[in-house]
């Protein structure tokens, strides 16, 4: 490789790195898509019986969700939803009507580091009713203008690179 080719390769590489920075905002739930179906009541009852009848869990004090069927149902009666572009996802209670879910607006945005390392990163958009849409990446993310975001969630943007 000659000097000219090397210079050109470095310029292209630097351009692609700067272009890799992505600016993200919380997804509009009106266009979110349900990815999997909600479990039926029969499926929930069947899995409750199978999961909670395991004596090994009782001896290991792992039965908090098995004390009452209602607790287990609340924990497992979920469906996965994705943003329209598929970048963000969340598990949402099947007891929440889709029309109510799709009307929710983000209340905040936060960057959460997973583990002790700085990577991977989760960008979490918080919505009412305990719904958190998450963007997972190995990039480094930061919320742009945190004061404006804290004042009004419609101003929340994050840059990941």
Protein Blocks (a to p, Z undefined) as FASTA:
>chain_A
ZZklmmmmmmmmmmmmmmmpccdddddfklgccfbdcddfklmmmmmmmmmmmmklmmno
pammmmpmklmmmmmmccddddfkomaccdddfklcfklmmmpccfbdcdddehjbfbdc
ddddddehhiacddddfbdcddehkllmmmomklpccddZZ
